[in-house]
Amino acid sequence: MFGFRKSSERKKISSVPAECDETTGTLIVRPQGKWSISLGLADTKTLQKAYAEASPKTQLRTLKFDCSEVTEYDSALICYLLKCISFCREKNIATDLDSLPADIRRLTELASDSANAGTKTHGNANESDIFYHIGERVTQVAENARKQLNFLGETIAAFGKLFRGKARYRGRDVLYFIQGCGIDALPIISLISFITGMILAYIGAMQLERFGAIIYVVSLIAIAMYREMGVIMTSVIMCGRTGSAFAAQIGSMQASEEISALRVLGINPVEYLVLPRMIALTLMMPLLTLYSDVLGLLGGFAVVSSMGVTPEQFWNQTVLTMNLEHLFSGLIKSVFFGWLVAWAGCYRGMTAGKSSLAVGEAATSAAVLGITLIVIGDGIFAVVFNIIGF
């Protein structure tokens, strides 16, 4: 009454002629007529039947298509051709796509490439072989290095635009991240730095107290905090606190396609998202390092004061020990370490996958990468400072 057709009437392309040429070992499939999704999808029963009848006595080598009788087609024909190709691939039969018309061949190749995208093909590689795993690992390391260098180049280009006044970002974002990287981080830095100073004092006192040189514990605390421990502890804290937060924030935007939307709007996500975070943390790290140094000294004083060192002695010994080299060595490193922590967090966020699990992994790996870069960078600074006598 309403013009609906029965299921048997719609599926007019369910049976496709297929035959075998025994002289050449070729399977030939002959699609015919009109192919449309509205008419249903064809199966490969006739192809499988032709293969079963011919395979015992004929070595089948090639699959060919004869589409000369196809009048109209849409994706239904492409789906059927892909089914035939997949079946013959399982039977180790090659497919001659040149037998298809040019337009159908292009669509079939495109659909086949899309279906195989992301599928790893290892040929005859033995996955239990140690050389296979070594090769896989080397490939992963090389790919990660390529991504890191690419992101590093984008970051440097964004800073270049910043210095020329052409970078596109919001100034209020920088202020927001300055608050998150600076004031909000003071409680945890205060606790860790104060305890670190106490630990250094106890370690130094264990040895120097034997020689009656307890006053030199003050020198040990001052030099250790200003040159190494203050900047290292602050950087590690910011890795776990801020670097991973950057990765989670940007990774969530990556998962929800917000970064793709920025690119569609013509906005560079590195300038808009990464640059404010890196500016904020790079500016705040020297201030946080100085704050950590002072809290470390107070922690050390809390220990040595119980061993007979007066506030005046502590202050005089600190002034006598400290010089600009000790102070600026930590501050110079803090600028670079702040940049590295922010870069690691943003990099992991920008390269995160599009799932909640991938966002969590990005946050974790951001902290690991940031700490690794800090340790490597500190070693490089130690060598350079030793060479130049700083």
N, C-alpha and C positions, 0 to 999 in steps of 0.2 A: 504493500500500500504506500509506504513512504519511499520506495525505491531502493531498500537495502538489498544487497546481494548475499547469498549464502556463502559460507566459508569455502565450499567446494567450487563455487563460481569464481571467487576472488583469486584463488591459488592456481592461476593458469600457467605459471612458469615453474611448477614444482618438478617437472621431469624434463631434463635436458639431454638430447641425444649425445652419446659418447661411444666411440669405437676405437679399435686398435688396428694399426697398420703393422702386420707382423713382419713384413719385409724390411722396414726401417726401424722397428722397435719404437713406434711413436704412438702415444695416446692422443686422440683428436676429440676435442669437445666442440659441439656446434650449437651455441646459443641461438635462439630464433625469436622473431616477433618483437613484441613490446615488453620492455622490462620496467617495472615501476614498483616502488615500495607499497603502493596501495593494492597491488596485485599479489603481495606476499613475497617471501624470500625462497629461492630455490635451494634444494639440498644437493649433495654430491653422490646420491645413491647410484645413479647410472654410471658415473665415473668409477666408483668403487666396484660395481659389478663388472664393467669392462676390464678393469685391472685384474680382478679375481679370475676371470675367464682366460685372460691372456698370459698372466704371469707364470703359470707352470711350464709353458712351452716356448715363451718368448722373453728375451731379455729387453725389458722396457727401459728406454734411456731418456726420452724427451716427451714433454707435454706441449701440445700446440692447440691453438684456438682458431676456430673458423667463425668469424662474426659477420659474414657476408649477408646473412638473413636477418640480422637485428635491425628493426625499423626505428624503435625509440628506446632510450634507456636513461636511467638515473643511477643513484647509488646502489640500487638492488643488483644491477649487473656487476658492479665493482665488488660488492660483497661476495657474490658467487665466485668471481674469478679468484679472489683472495682465498676462499675455501678450497678451491681446486689446487692452487699453488701450495697451500699449507699441507694438503693431503699428499701431494707428490713429493714435497720436501721430506716428509716423514719416510717415504718409500725410496729416498735417494734418487729421485727422477728429476732431471733438470727441466726448467720451464723456458720455453722459447717465447718471450714477450714480443719479439719482432713480428710474430704472426698476428698480433693484434693491430687494429687501426691505430693511427698515430695518437688521436685524441684519447681513446680508451687506454692506450698504453701509458700515456703520461699520467692519467688519473690513477691507474693501477700501481705504477711505480711510486707515486707520491703517497698513496694510502699504505703501500707496503713499507716504505721508509718510516712513516709515522707509527705504524704498528710495531716496528722493530726498534724504535727509539728507546734508549735506556736499557736495552737488552744487551748484555755482555756476551760476546762471542770469543771463545778462547781457542777455537780450533781443536786440535788434538792435545791440548795441554793437560797434563796430569796435575790435578789440584792438590794431590798429596805430595808433590815434588817440592822440596825446599826452595829450589830455584824459581819455581812458579810464585811462591809466596814472597820471595825477595823481589822479584820483578814487580809484583803487585804493589808492594810497599814503596819501592822506588818511584813507581808511577804516581802513587798518591802524594808522596813528598814533593815531587816535581810539580804536580798540579796545584798543591797548596802554595808552593813557592810562587808559582805564576800568578795565582789570585792575590797573594799578599803584595807582590810587586805592582800589580795592576791597581790595587786599592791605594797603595802608597803613592803612586803617581797621581791618582785622582785627588788624594789629600793635599799633596804638594801644589797641584794646580789650583785647588780651592784657596790655599793660603796665598798663592800668588795673586789671585783675584782680590783677596782681602787686602793685601798691601797696596793694590792699585785702586782700591775703593769700588770694585765692581762685583764683589760677592753678594749674592742674594740670600739674606737670612734676616731674622728678626732680632733686634737688639734686646728686646724684653726676654727672649729665650736665653740669652747670655746671662742676664741678671738672675733669671730663675735657676739656672744651673750653677751659678756662682753661690747662691744660697744653699743649694743641695750639696755642692762639693765642699763648701767652706763651713758656714755656721753649723749646719746640721751634723757635720762630721766631728765637731770639737769634743763631744762627750767620749766617744770611743778612742779618739787619739789621746785625750787626757789620761784615760785609764791605762792604756797600753804603754805610753811614754813614761808615765810616773813609775810603773812597775819595772819597766826596762832599766831606768836609772837606778832603782833599788837593787836589781839583780847585778848590774855592773859594779855597784859599790860593794856588795857582799863578796863577789868574786875577787875583786882587787884586795879587799881587806883580809881575805883568807891568807894571802901570801905576804903582803906588805906589813901586816901587823907584827909578823915575826921579827922584822928588822927595825921596828919602831918608826917606820916611815908611813904611818897612816895618812899623813897630810898629802902624800902623792896619790892617794885614791881619788882625791878631788881632780887632779890633773888627768887621771885615767878616764874619769867620767866625762869631763869637759871635752877632751879630744875625741873620745869614742862617740859621744852623742852628736857633736857638731860635724864631724867628718863622715861618719858612717851610719851609726844606729838611728839617729833622728830621721834622716832622709830614707833609709831603707825601711824602717818600721812604718813610717807614714805612707810610703809608696805601696807596701804590701797591704796595709789596711785599706787604702783607696782602691786597690785591685779587687779585693773581696767585696767592698762596699759599693763603690761607684762604677768601676769598670764592668762588673757583672750586671749592675743596674742598667748601664747604657746598652749592653748587649740584649738584655731582656726587653727594654723599651723599643729599640729599633727592630729586634726580632719579631715582636708582636705586630709591629706595623708591616713587616715583611709578610707575615702570615695572613694578615687581613687585607693584603693588596694595596695598602695605603701608599707604599713606596712606588708601586707601579702607577698609581693614580697621579702621584707627583710628576713622574716622568711624562705621562700623557699630557699633563698641563704645561709641560715645558720647563719644569722646575728641577734643577739639579739636586737630588737628594743628599749628595755629599756636602754641598754648600748649605742647604737648608737644615739638615739634621745633624750632620757630623761636625761641621765647623763650630757652631755655638758650644757644643759639649767640649770640644778640644780646647777652645779658647778659655772657657771657664776653668777647667781643671789645670791647664798650664799656668794660668794666672794665680790660682789659689795654692798650688803646691809649695812655692817658696814660703808663703805666709804660714801654711800649716807645718812646714818643716821647722821654721823658727819657733813656733809655738811648741812643737814636740821637743825641741832642744831644751827650752826653758823648763818644761815639765820634767824632762829627764834629769836635769840638774837638781830640781827640787826633790825628786825621788832619791837621788844620791845623797843630798843633804840630810834627808830624813834618817838615813842609815848612819852616815859618818858623825852626825851630831850626837848619836848615842855612844860614840866611841871617843868623845872628848874634843871634837873639832868645833870651835865656836863659829858663829855666823861671820865674824870679821875675818877669821882665818880662811874660811871657805871662800869668801868673796875675794880676798887678796890673792889666794892661790889660783883661783879661776882667772882673774885678770892677768896674773903673771904667766899663766900657761897659754891662754888664748891669744891668737893673732888673726889677722885678716885672711891668711891662707886657710886656716882651719874653718873659718866662717864661710868664706866664699866657695870652698870646695864642695861643701854640702849644698849650698844654694844653687850653684851651677848644675849639679846633678839633679836637684829637685825639679828644675825647669824641664830637663830632658825626660826625666822619669814620669812627670805629669803628662807630658805629650805622649809617651809610650803607653801609659795606662789607658788614656782616653782613646788612643788609636786602636789598641787591642780590643777594647770593648765595642767600639763602633764597627770595627772590621768583622768581628764575630756576629754582630747583629745584622749587618748588611749581607752577610753570606749565609745566614740561617735558613733552614728549611721552612716550609709552610705548614707546620703543625705545632701543637703545644709541646710535644716531646722535643722537637728541634729547637724551640725557644729555650727550654730548660738546658739542653746540651750546649747551646750557644753561651748562656750565662756562665755555666761551669767552665767551658773551655776559654772564655774571656779572662777569667781569673788566672787560670793556668798559664795562658800565653803571656799575660801581663807580668806575672811573677818571673817567668822565664826570661823575658826581655829585660827586666830590671836587673836580674843576676848577671846576665851577659853584659849589659851596659855598665854595671858597677865594676866588673872585671876590666873592661876596656878603659874606664876612667882611671882605675888604679894604675894600670900600665902607663897611660899617658901622663898622669900626674907625677909618677916616679921618673919618667924620662925628662920632663921639663922642670923637675925639682919643686913642684908645687905642694 
